Amino acid sequence: MKTKPNELLISRSAFLGTTVAASWAITQTVSAAKKSAPMIENTEFGKTSDGTPVRLFTLRNQNGVVVKLTNYGGIITEIQTPDRSGKLKNVVCGFDRLETYLKGHPFFGAVAGRVANRIAKGKFTLDGKDYTLAVNNGPNHLHGGIKGFDKQVWAAEVLPNGSVRMTYTSKDGEEGYPGNLKVTMVYSLDNDNALRIEYGATTDKATPINLTNHSYFNLAGSGTILDHVLYLNADQYTKVDETLIPTGEIASVKGTPLDFTTAHSIGERAQQTGLKPFGYDHNFVLNEQDRGLRLAAKVIEPKSGRTLEVSTTEPGVQLYTANHLNGTVVGIGGVSYPQHGAFCLETQHYPDSVNHPQFPSAILRPGGAYKSTTVFKFGVAS
């Protein structure tokens, strides 16, 4: 049965419903009792072209939720969550063979870095020195360059608590960035169906850093996400030019198709954003930035009832609606990925922050520590 348009215009309070208290509570802490170690498997996933072995880690919790991830690019390859009837389905775009990832893909499930999102014309100046990076997205630098963190094999280990820790050292000059950057990511799945990613880094030279996970979600498991209903905890967004580089202006979402402070279906106003092809590819300025880990977004898929809550310590989140997919890419289970066949909620610092001193700083210096946490919590609407 189709959802009527007026049923999608849900007030913020009604949309969050009785889950508000729980949602905000989990953004502050996860109880030790709920964080018992999940079952975990560590298996072979193949080898890179130079013979480097790659592993696949499978996490399962007591509710049957399954998360698969690989140390090639820190990629989340699969997430299986139940619908209202308890039926499990994969809700992210991904592949079951390393070879498919090696052939190239649109950052499905990967960590994007050293700097996620765009840097204007691949150039920035830091402490009086000019740096030039690869231009790999029109006139701009995107997601770390030609061989960013998404294409590296990370060292990985299973921790006693059932988490998976991945580490990588990005050498001074890699992809044009300064400093030897030591990066750590820890993935954990708890029995509240929350997938937690904790990032950390140190450097021996001042450098920009902005890490995010680039999972493409479809809570129905197939088809488009235009009927998914989205709430964003963001009253503002960063205006951009025609190449999606911020102009420096932070504007109100009120009265625009970017206003998700009251929940709307993603497709309801997607043709009004002015992007070609149409859809969303916008950075939202999250509210309550002084609160640390807090709710950034909530999505409901009306038919299955599956929900996703995203909490983060980051100041922004990029909403991308897979505008450039076209159905030619086929993933796990033979599912093809059409235009608008998924959405991304990339928690992050703002695009091109290194060239906008008025934005929250994305510069890490020696003696400092980069720390960032994002939680993807899966559930079912009543």
N, C-alpha and C positions, 0 to 999 in steps of 0.2 A: 504494500500500500504506500503510495507516495505521501511524503510529508507536505502539508500545505504551507505556503509561504509564510503566513502569519504565525505558524507554529515554530518557525525558525528564528523569529525576532524575540528572543528570550531575554528577559532582564538579567542583569548580572547576578542578582541574588537568587533568582529562580534557576539560572543555569548552573550555578555552583551548588545550589540546593543544600542538602544535609551533609555534603562532603566538604563544605568550606572549612569547618574546624579541623577535620582530619588533614585536609590539604595543607593548611597553614602550619599545622603541627609538624608534619613530616618535613617541611622545609626548614624547620629549626633543629630537629634531631630525629634520629631513628633509634628506637629503643633496642637495647642489647638483645632482648628476648626475640625481637622480630628479625634480628640480623644474623640468625644462626646460619652456618655455612651451608651453601647449596651443594648438591652433588655436582661433580665436575669431571669431565673427560678431557684428556690431552692426547690428540691423535695427529697423524701426519696429514698435511694438506697439499703436499707437492714440493716442487723446487723451482726456484727462479731460473732464468736463462743461464746464469753463471753457476748454477748448481747449489745455491744456498737453500738449505731446507727450511720449510715453513710449517708452522703448527696451526692446528684448529682446536680451540677450546670450547667445550659445550657446558654451559651452566644450567642447572635445573633446580627449581625450588619445590617446596612441598605442595604447591598448588598446580604443578605441571607446567608452569611457564618455562620456556626454553630460550636461552640466548646463546648464539654461536658467534664467536669472534676469532680473528686470526691475527698473528703478529706481523703479517704483511700489511703495512699501512694502518695498523690498529683497527682494521675494518670489522664492523658488526655485519656479519653475513646473513643472519636470520634471527628473527624474534617471533616465537609462537605464543600467542595469548588467547584465552578463551572468550567466546561471545556469551550472550545471555543464556544459551542452552548448554554452555560448557564446551562447545566445539572449538578446538584449537585451529588457528590459521596463522600463517606467516604474515606479519604486518610491515615488513620492510623490503625494499628492493635489494636483491642480492643474487649471488651465484653459488652453486655448490662445487665449483671447480676453480682452483687457483689460476689455471690457464686462461679462463675467461677474464679474470681481473687483469692479468698481465697484458692482455690485448688492448686494454684501455676501457674506461668507463667514466661516467660523470660523477666521480667522487662518491659512489654508493657506499654509505656507512663508514667512510674513512675519517681519520683525523686529518684536518687541514692545517698546515703550518709550514714554515715557521710563523708566517702571518696569514691567517685566514682572511678571506674576502679580498677586496681590491686595494691596490696602491696606485695612485694616479701616475701614468706614464712610466711606471716601474722605477720611480726616482724618489729619494728623500735625502734630507740633510740631517745629520746627527752630530752634535758637538763640533760643528764647524766643518765636518767632512761630508762630501757628497758620495752617495751610493747609487749604483745603477743595477737594477734587477731585470730578469727576463720579462718581456712583454708577451703574455700568452692568453690575453682576453681582450681582443680589439687593441686599443692603444694602451691597455693597462696590465699590471701584474696581478695574478689571481692565485690564491690558495697556496702560496709558497713557491710557485714557479714550475719549471719543466719537470724536475724530480723533487717534489716536496715530500713532506713527511708521509703522505699517502702512498708513496711508492718505495718506502724504505722497509727493510726487514728489521723489526725491533727485537731486542733480547727480551725474553718472556719467561716468567716463572709463576707457578701456582703457590699462593701464600697459605699458611696454615688455616686462616679463617675462610678459605674458599674463594678468595679474590684472585684475580689475575693481574700481575704487575708487569708492565712493559717499559723498557728503558731504551733511550737512543741518544747518542751524542752527535749533534750537528756541528761539524767542524767550522772553524773560522773561515769565512769566504764561501761556504757552501751556498749555492744559488745567489751569491752576491751579498749575503748577510754577514755582519761583523760578529766576532766572538765565538768561542767554543761554548755551545749551549748544551747542557745536560738536561734531558727531559725525562720525566716519569709520568706514566698514566696507570691508574689502578681502576679496574672494572670490578664491580661487585653486584650481585643480585640477592635481594633479601626476600623474606616470605610475605612482605607487603606488596610484592610484584614491582618493586622499585629497582631499576637499573641505575647505579650510581657510577659516575666517572669523575675521578679526582686527578687533576693535572698539577704537576709541579715542575719547576725548572730553576737552574742557576746558570750564571754566565761569568766569563772572565773579562768581558768587554761589553760596554753598553750596546744593547740591541733591541729592536722591536720584537715583540712576541704576542701572538693572538691565536690561541688554539680553540678549535671547535670540533665537534663530531658532526659529520655531514650525512646522517642517516636520512633516507627518503621513506616516509611513512605512508601507509594506506591501511587504515583500520578495518576496511572491508576485505582486504586481501587481494583485491583486483578491481578493475574498472577505474573510474576517475574519483577524485576526492572533492569534487565540486559540491556535493551534498553534505560533506563533513561540516559540522558546526564548530566555530572557533571563537574563543574568548582570549584576548590579549590584555595583560596588565600593563598597558602602555598608553599614555595620554599624548605622546609626541613621537615624531619620527624624524630621521635625517633626510632633508631634501637632497636630490641628486640631479646631475646633469644627464644628458642623453647617453653617456657611457656608464652610468650608474655610480659615478664618483660624487661624494657629498659636496654640496656647494658651501658648506659650513653653517647653513641655517638649520636650526632645530625648530620644527613647526608643529602645531597642534593637529591631531588627527580629526578633530571635531568637524563635522560637515564634509568629510572626505570618504572615499571608499576604503580608506585605511583605518577607519574607526571600528575596532573590534572590542571596545570597552563594554559594549553591549554585544552579546554573541550574535553572529550572523553565519549563514552558510558561506563557505569559501567562494562558491561560484556566483553568489547573488549579485556582487558588484565587481567581479573580476574583470569584466570588459570595460570598466570605467577608469582603470588605473593609468591608461595611456601607454602601457608597454606593448611592444610588438615582438613576438606573439604575446597575446594578452595573458594577464595573470598577475601574480605578485612576485616581486624580487626586491624587497624593501627592508631596511633596517629600522626596527622600532626601539625607541628609548624607553627602557623599562622603568616603572615607578619604584619608589622606595629603595633607591640604590644604597642607602646607608644601612639597610637591614641585613645585608649579607645574603644568605641563601633564602630565597623567597619565590613564591609562585610567579611564573612568567606567562604561562599559557595553559589553556585546557581545550581539548578537542573531543567531540563526541561524534561517532558514526551512528546515525539514527537507526538503521536497520539491524545491525548486529548488536548495538548497545556498547561496543567497545569504547573505552575512553583512554585518553593520554593526558597526563598532567606533567608539565615541564617546570622544574624549579632550578634556579641558577644563582650564582654569585656574580655573574657577569652584568655589565651595564646595559647590554643590548641583545636583541635577538633578530636574526634575519629570517623573514618568512619568504620561502621560495616554493612555487607551486609547479615545478617540473614543466615549465613552459616549453622547453625545447625537446622533450621526449616525443617520439612519434610512432611508437608501436613496433619499431624494428628490433628493439632490445628485448630479449626473452630471458627470464630469470628462473629461480627455483620453482619446480613443479610445472614448468611450461607456461608460466604466467607472463604475458607480454605487457610492456609498460607504455601506455598511450600518453599523448599529451595530457597534462594535468592528472597523470596516474599516481601522483604522490605529492606530499608536501614535506618541506624541511623546516625545522625550527632550530637554526644554528645560533646557539648562545655564544656571545662574542663581545669584544670591543667594537666600536663603530668602524665602518670601512674607512680606509685612508687616514686613520687616526694619527699616524706618524707625520702627516702634513697639515694637521689641524690642532694647534696647541690648545685650543679651547675645549677640545674633546677630552674625556678621561684618558690619561696617559697609558700607552701600550709599551713603554720603554722599561726594560729591565736592566739594572746596573749591577756591577760586581758587589758582592756583599749582600745583595737583596735576594728575595725569593719570590718567584712567580707561583701563585696558588689560585686554583679555580676549580669549582665543583658544579656539576650539572646532574640532575636526577630526572630520569624518565620513569614515571610511575603509571602502570597500566591498570585498568579496572573495567568495570561494567556498570553502566547506568541502570537504575531500577526502572 
